Amino acid sequence: MIFGIENFETYAVIGILFFFGFLEALGGLYSHSDRTKDDWMLEVWSFFQLSLFIKPGIVLFILLIGTSLFPSVHYLWQDWSLWLALPFYIFIDDLLQYWYHRKAHEWPWLWKLHRPHHAAEELGVFTAYRNAALYYVLMPNIWWIGLMTFMGLGHAIVIGLIFKQLVVIGAHSEIRWDRFLYNNKWLHPLAWIVERTISTPATHFAHHGKSARDGISDPNGNFSNTFFFWDLMFGTAMISRQYPLEYGLENDPKDSWVAHMYYPFVKSAKAGSQIGKDYERVDTTQNVPITLELEAGKYLYCQCGFSKNQPFCDGSHHGTGQKPLLFEVKKKSKLRLCRCKKTQNGPFCDESHLTISK
């Protein structure tokens, strides 16, 4: 049963990838692509590694353990109707992935396994599968697939996984299918429903945006995988109906695909890389404010305390659960900015540094 499920799902997903990939190729994405050899190796090999080894291996492991230790409950739920089995499987699966993904932006060790996903400077169908191998091994919803297979809900898993991959691949695709909904006013009521129900290119592209400075991107929000209403429920949603102009990581050292894929077993040789051998975050806060004369424009104020460009953000907050503060200077002004990160009136100093014991 396991191999039948896995094979059918793999073929279906490959079909979805080819469909969106063909449309992307017609749109000129690959003929004008800036993807490097490392990008292609990471994206393609990660997909096949996940589909052919990691996911089947986890499911098979659970089946072997389950049938050995709990034979009496094997296929206990196989008589459930599809109307019960499908929502039971897919909603729990997606909620698990929401929280796992969110924690990958809050826990430094897990961020390093998810970091390859955000190093992509172009989006496309294969971007969905850029993660370290260990990230997938630890992914709770893959273990959930194994458990549900053991309990006999294979029919629901097949349908749920195909629907899920259709949404996920579509949300990463440069086809940007949701533009049709936004460009036609008479479809705006439908767009309102769709963008609050499932992940769309606009909402997920915002998650991949390089910097919140554009007012569109929010790499520390829009964590949903299939159903976007998790972000609405847990306060991490941002809907702009716009697409960032830049993707990737600030100050990215361009690690090799091998380091991306197999960290922490293989570490980057690039200086300053978060997945390098000697990397450590350094507290760069100071207990004195700084006065700067800033030109009119938008700025990102560091709130994590690790930026090497204080008091401004340099992307060091990734994996801390914190994010920078966007503020705008209307006209050229001399401003007194906080560097202790204790202010209640960020980015401006409110004398909180005076209460910090030395």
C-alpha positions as CSV (number, residue, x, y, z in Angstrom):
1,M,0.0,0.0,0.0
2,I,2.8,2.4,0.9
3,F,4.6,2.2,-2.4
4,G,1.3,2.4,-4.3
5,I,0.5,5.7,-2.5
6,E,4.0,7.1,-2.9
7,N,4.2,6.2,-6.6
8,F,0.8,7.6,-7.4
9,E,1.5,10.8,-5.5
10,T,5.0,11.2,-7.0
11,Y,3.7,10.8,-10.6
12,A,0.9,13.3,-9.9
13,V,3.3,15.9,-8.4
14,I,5.7,15.5,-11.3
15,G,2.7,16.1,-13.6
16,I,1.8,19.3,-11.7
17,L,5.5,20.4,-11.8
18,F,5.6,19.9,-15.5
19,F,2.4,21.8,-16.0
20,F,3.5,24.9,-14.1
21,G,7.0,24.5,-15.4
22,F,5.9,24.4,-19.0
23,L,3.9,27.6,-18.5
24,E,6.8,29.2,-16.8
25,A,9.0,28.2,-19.7
26,L,6.5,29.7,-22.2
27,G,6.7,32.9,-20.1
28,G,10.4,33.1,-20.6
29,L,11.4,32.4,-17.0
30,Y,14.1,29.9,-17.8
31,S,15.5,31.6,-20.9
32,H,16.2,34.7,-18.8
33,S,17.0,32.9,-15.6
34,D,19.8,33.9,-13.2
35,R,19.7,30.5,-11.5
36,T,23.1,29.1,-11.0
37,K,24.2,25.4,-11.2
38,D,24.0,25.3,-7.4
39,D,20.4,26.5,-7.6
40,W,19.4,23.8,-10.1
41,M,21.2,21.0,-8.2
42,L,19.7,22.0,-4.9
43,E,16.1,22.3,-6.3
44,V,16.0,19.2,-8.5
45,W,17.9,16.9,-6.2
46,S,16.0,18.0,-3.1
47,F,12.7,17.1,-4.8
48,F,13.8,13.6,-5.9
49,Q,15.6,13.0,-2.6
50,L,12.4,13.9,-0.7
51,S,10.1,11.9,-3.0
52,L,12.1,8.8,-3.5
53,F,14.0,8.4,-0.2
54,I,13.0,10.5,2.7
55,K,9.2,10.4,2.6
56,P,8.9,6.7,1.7
57,G,11.6,5.9,4.3
58,I,9.8,7.6,7.1
59,V,6.5,6.0,6.2
60,L,8.0,2.5,5.9
61,F,9.8,3.0,9.2
62,I,6.5,3.8,11.0
63,L,4.7,0.9,9.3
64,L,7.5,-1.5,10.5
65,I,7.5,-0.2,14.0
66,G,3.7,0.0,14.1
67,T,3.0,-3.5,12.9
68,S,5.6,-4.9,15.3
69,L,4.5,-3.0,18.4
70,F,0.8,-2.2,17.7
71,P,-0.5,-4.9,15.3
72,S,-4.1,-4.7,16.8
73,V,-4.6,-1.1,15.5
74,H,-3.1,-1.6,12.0
75,Y,-5.7,-0.3,9.5
76,L,-8.1,0.4,12.4
77,W,-9.6,3.4,10.5
78,Q,-9.7,2.0,7.0
79,D,-13.5,2.0,7.0
80,W,-13.8,5.7,7.6
81,S,-15.7,7.6,4.9
82,L,-13.6,9.9,2.7
83,W,-15.7,12.8,4.0
84,L,-14.4,12.2,7.5
85,A,-10.9,10.9,6.6
86,L,-9.9,13.7,4.2
87,P,-10.5,16.7,6.5
88,F,-9.1,14.8,9.5
89,Y,-5.9,14.1,7.6
90,I,-5.3,17.3,5.7
91,F,-6.2,19.9,8.4
92,I,-4.0,18.3,11.0
93,D,-1.2,17.9,8.4
94,D,-1.3,21.5,7.4
95,L,-1.5,22.9,10.9
96,L,1.6,20.8,11.8
97,Q,3.4,22.3,8.9
98,Y,2.3,25.8,9.7
99,W,3.9,25.6,13.2
100,Y,7.0,23.8,12.0
101,H,7.5,26.4,9.3
102,R,6.9,29.2,11.8
103,K,9.4,27.7,14.2
104,A,11.9,27.5,11.4
105,H,11.9,31.3,11.5
106,E,12.1,31.5,15.3
107,W,14.6,28.7,16.3
108,P,18.2,29.4,15.0
109,W,19.1,25.7,14.6
110,L,15.9,25.0,12.6
111,W,16.3,28.2,10.5
112,K,19.7,26.9,9.2
113,L,17.9,23.9,7.8
114,H,15.2,26.0,6.2
115,R,17.6,28.7,5.0
116,P,18.2,27.2,1.6
117,H,14.5,27.9,0.8
118,H,14.9,31.6,1.4
119,A,18.3,31.8,-0.4
120,A,16.4,31.5,-3.8
121,E,16.6,34.8,-5.7
122,E,14.1,33.6,-8.2
123,L,10.9,31.8,-7.5
124,G,9.5,28.9,-9.6
125,V,8.0,25.5,-9.2
126,F,11.1,23.8,-7.8
127,T,11.7,26.5,-5.2
128,A,9.1,24.7,-3.1
129,Y,11.6,21.9,-2.4
130,R,14.7,23.8,-1.5
131,N,15.4,22.7,2.1
132,A,18.1,20.8,3.9
133,A,17.6,17.0,3.9
134,L,17.4,17.0,7.7
135,Y,14.6,19.6,7.6
136,Y,12.4,17.1,5.8
137,V,13.5,14.2,8.1
138,L,12.3,16.2,11.1
139,M,9.1,17.6,9.4
140,P,6.2,16.5,11.6
141,N,3.6,16.2,8.9
142,I,5.7,13.6,7.0
143,W,5.6,11.5,10.2
144,W,1.8,12.2,10.3
145,I,1.5,10.7,6.8
146,G,3.2,7.6,8.1
147,L,0.9,7.3,11.0
148,M,-2.2,7.9,8.9
149,T,-1.0,5.3,6.4
150,F,-0.6,2.8,9.3
151,M,-4.1,3.6,10.5
152,G,-5.6,2.9,7.0
153,L,-6.3,6.3,5.6
154,G,-4.3,5.9,2.4
155,H,-7.2,7.0,0.2
156,A,-7.5,10.3,2.0
157,I,-3.7,10.8,1.9
158,V,-3.5,10.4,-1.8
159,I,-6.2,13.0,-2.5
160,G,-4.9,15.4,0.3
161,L,-1.3,15.3,-0.9
162,I,-2.2,16.0,-4.5
163,F,-4.4,18.9,-3.6
164,K,-1.7,20.2,-1.2
165,Q,1.0,20.0,-3.8
166,L,-1.1,21.7,-6.4
167,V,-1.6,24.7,-4.0
168,V,2.0,24.7,-2.8
169,I,3.6,24.5,-6.3
170,G,1.1,27.1,-7.6
171,A,2.0,29.4,-4.7
172,H,5.7,29.3,-5.7
173,S,5.2,29.5,-9.5
174,E,6.1,32.5,-11.5
175,I,2.8,32.1,-13.4
176,R,1.2,34.2,-10.6
177,W,-2.2,32.9,-11.4
178,D,-3.9,35.1,-8.8
179,R,-3.2,38.2,-10.9
180,F,-6.2,37.4,-12.9
181,L,-8.4,37.7,-9.8
182,Y,-6.8,41.1,-8.9
183,N,-6.9,42.6,-12.3
184,N,-10.6,42.1,-12.8
185,K,-12.7,44.2,-10.3
186,W,-15.7,42.0,-10.7
187,L,-13.6,39.1,-9.4
188,H,-12.4,40.9,-6.3
189,P,-15.0,39.3,-4.0
190,L,-13.8,35.9,-5.1
191,A,-10.1,37.0,-4.7
192,W,-11.0,38.1,-1.1
193,I,-12.2,34.5,-0.4
194,V,-9.4,32.7,-2.2
195,E,-6.5,34.6,-0.7
196,R,-7.9,34.0,2.8
197,T,-8.4,30.3,2.2
198,I,-5.3,29.0,0.4
199,S,-1.8,30.3,-0.1
200,T,-1.5,32.3,-3.3
201,P,1.5,33.6,-5.2
202,A,1.0,37.1,-3.8
203,T,0.8,36.0,-0.2
204,H,3.6,33.5,-0.5
205,F,5.9,35.7,-2.6
206,A,5.7,38.2,0.2
207,H,7.1,35.6,2.5
208,H,10.1,35.2,0.1
209,G,10.7,38.9,-0.3
210,K,14.2,40.0,0.4
211,S,13.4,42.9,2.7
212,A,10.4,44.4,4.4
213,R,11.7,47.8,3.3
214,D,9.4,47.5,0.2
215,G,6.3,47.5,2.3
216,I,5.2,44.2,0.6
217,S,7.6,41.6,1.9
218,D,7.3,39.9,5.2
219,P,9.8,37.0,5.5
220,N,8.6,36.6,9.1
221,G,5.0,36.2,8.3
222,N,2.7,34.3,5.9
223,F,3.9,30.9,7.1
224,S,0.9,28.9,5.8
225,N,1.6,26.0,3.5
226,T,-1.8,25.1,2.0
227,F,-4.5,26.9,4.0
228,F,-3.8,30.6,4.5
229,F,-6.4,30.9,7.3
230,W,-3.8,29.6,9.8
231,D,-1.9,32.9,9.4
232,L,-5.2,34.8,9.9
233,M,-6.0,32.8,13.0
234,F,-2.5,33.2,14.6
235,G,-1.9,36.8,13.6
236,T,0.9,36.3,11.1
237,A,-1.0,37.3,7.9
238,M,-0.1,40.1,5.5
239,I,-2.2,40.5,2.3
240,S,-1.1,43.2,-0.1
241,R,-2.0,41.8,-3.6
242,Q,1.4,42.9,-4.7
243,Y,4.7,41.0,-5.5
244,P,8.2,41.9,-4.2
245,L,10.8,43.0,-6.7
246,E,13.6,41.2,-4.9
247,Y,13.9,37.7,-3.4
248,G,16.6,36.0,-1.4
249,L,18.7,36.9,1.7
250,E,20.5,40.1,2.4
251,N,24.3,39.6,2.6
252,D,24.0,36.1,1.2
253,P,27.5,34.5,0.9
254,K,26.2,32.1,-1.8
255,D,26.8,28.8,-0.1
256,S,27.3,25.6,-2.2
257,W,24.3,23.4,-2.8
258,V,26.0,20.6,-0.9
259,A,26.3,22.7,2.3
260,H,22.7,23.9,1.9
261,M,21.5,20.3,1.4
262,Y,23.5,18.5,4.1
263,Y,24.1,21.0,6.9
264,P,25.0,20.3,9.7
265,F,27.0,17.3,8.4
266,V,28.6,19.5,5.7
267,K,29.3,23.1,6.5
268,S,29.9,26.0,4.3
269,A,33.4,27.3,3.6
270,K,32.2,30.8,2.9
271,A,33.2,33.5,5.4
272,G,30.4,34.8,7.5
273,S,27.9,32.1,6.4
274,Q,25.2,31.2,9.0
275,I,25.9,27.6,8.1
276,G,29.7,27.9,8.4
277,K,31.8,26.1,10.9
278,D,32.7,29.1,13.1
279,Y,29.6,31.2,12.7
280,E,28.0,32.7,15.8
281,R,25.6,35.6,16.3
282,V,27.2,38.6,18.1
283,D,25.2,41.0,20.2
284,T,25.8,44.4,18.7
285,T,23.6,46.5,21.0
286,Q,25.0,49.5,22.8
287,N,23.7,51.3,25.8
288,V,23.9,54.7,24.2
289,P,21.7,56.1,21.4
290,I,23.0,57.4,18.1
291,T,22.1,60.6,16.4
292,L,22.0,60.5,12.6
293,E,20.9,62.8,9.8
294,L,18.7,60.8,7.5
295,E,17.5,61.6,4.1
296,A,13.8,61.3,3.3
297,G,12.9,57.6,2.6
298,K,12.1,54.3,4.2
299,Y,14.4,52.5,6.6
300,L,14.5,49.2,8.5
301,Y,15.4,49.5,12.2
302,C,17.1,46.5,13.8
303,Q,15.2,45.1,16.7
304,C,17.0,41.8,17.2
305,G,20.3,43.3,18.4
306,F,22.5,41.3,16.0
307,S,22.9,43.6,13.0
308,K,26.4,44.6,12.0
309,N,24.9,47.8,10.6
310,Q,23.3,49.2,13.8
311,P,20.9,50.8,14.2
312,F,19.7,49.4,10.8
313,C,18.7,45.9,9.8
314,D,21.1,43.7,7.8
315,G,19.1,40.5,7.8
316,S,20.7,39.0,11.0
317,H,17.2,38.6,12.6
318,H,16.4,35.5,10.5
319,G,16.0,32.6,12.8
320,T,15.4,34.7,15.9
321,G,11.6,35.1,15.8
322,Q,12.1,38.9,15.6
323,K,11.8,41.2,12.7
324,P,12.9,44.7,11.9
325,L,10.7,47.8,12.2
326,L,9.9,49.7,9.0
327,F,9.8,53.5,9.5
328,E,9.7,56.4,7.1
329,V,11.4,59.7,7.2
330,K,9.3,62.3,5.5
331,K,12.0,64.9,5.1
332,K,15.7,65.2,5.8
333,S,16.0,65.1,9.6
334,K,18.4,64.6,12.5
335,L,17.1,61.7,14.6
336,R,18.1,60.1,17.8
337,L,17.8,56.4,17.4
338,C,17.9,53.6,20.0
339,R,20.7,51.1,20.1
340,C,19.9,49.3,23.4
341,K,16.7,47.8,21.9
342,K,14.7,48.5,25.0
343,T,12.9,51.5,23.8
344,Q,9.1,51.5,23.8
345,N,9.0,54.1,21.0
346,G,11.1,52.4,18.3
347,P,13.1,53.3,16.5
348,F,13.6,56.4,18.6
349,C,15.4,56.6,21.9
350,D,13.1,57.0,25.0
351,E,16.0,57.0,27.5
352,S,15.4,53.3,28.3
353,H,19.2,52.8,28.2
354,L,19.5,54.7,31.4
355,T,17.7,51.9,33.3
356,I,20.1,49.2,32.1
357,S,22.6,48.2,34.7
358,K,26.2,48.1,33.5
